[in-house]
Amino acid sequence: MFFGKQRFEEFLESPEGISTNILANRLKLLEEAGLVTKQPYSNHSRRMNYQLTEKGKSLRPVIKVITAWGLKHIPNTQTPDRLKPF
């Protein structure tokens, strides 16, 4: 969500290849933790936009530091160009 993805289908298209049931579960847990909210984006009640809450946005510096650590200490770790502005 830090990089503009908001819809379930967009998360499924990520190169990580997460399965639909795992993704649905993780989004539900993030919502229960108060890190994301969901809202319908069409007349179809099951199509949702997910957005970070202020609490979720406050994790950005933490994730940035963890990403930098991984790039430095885990061999063959890369950050795709699309994530560079992070």
N, C-alpha and C positions, 0 to 999 in steps of 0.2 A: 504494500500500500504506500510505502514511502516513494515508490517510483511510478505512481499513477494508476496502478491496477485497482479496480474497484468491484468488478463483477466476478462471480463464481467461475464463469467460462474463461475469463482472462487468467485466473489463477491456475486453472487446469492446463492451459496452453504453455505454462512455464516449463523451461527445460528440465526442472527437477523431476517431472513426471509423477507427481503425487496422485494417488487414486482418489476417486470421488468420495468414497466413504471416509477416508482419512481427512481430506480437505474439509468436508462438511463438519466433522467432529472438531477439528482444530478451530474453524471459524466460530463454532458454537462455544468452545472453551474461551476463546478470545473475547467473545461478546459477554459471557458470564463474568469474566474478569474485569469488565469495564474498559477494555482496550479498543474495542470496535463497536460500531453500531451498524444496524442494517435497516435499509428502507427499500420498499418495492420501487422498481424503476419503469415498470410498464403495467398494462392492465392485467398481465399474468401474475397472479399473487405469489408465485414461487420464484420469480426473478428479482434478485436483490442486488442492491449496491451496498458495498461494505466500506465504511469510512472510519479512519482512526479518530478516537476521542482525544481530548486534550491529554488524558492520562497515557494513551497510546503514543501520541506524538512526543511525549516527554521521554520515551525510550530511544529516540533517534540518536542522541550522543552516546548512549551505552552500546547500541548496535554498531555505530561507527567505530568505536574503540575495539570491540570484539572483532570486527572485520579486519581492521588494521593489524591486530595481533595475529589472526589467522594467516594473513598474507605474508607476514614476516616469519612465522614459526612453523607453518605446516607446508612441507614440500609440495610442489606442483599445484598450489592453490592460486587461483586467478580471479580477478574481478573483471567480468565482461565490461566492455566499453559503456554499455548502457547504465552501468552502476557507478561509473567514475564520479559523477557529480555528488554522490552520496557523501 
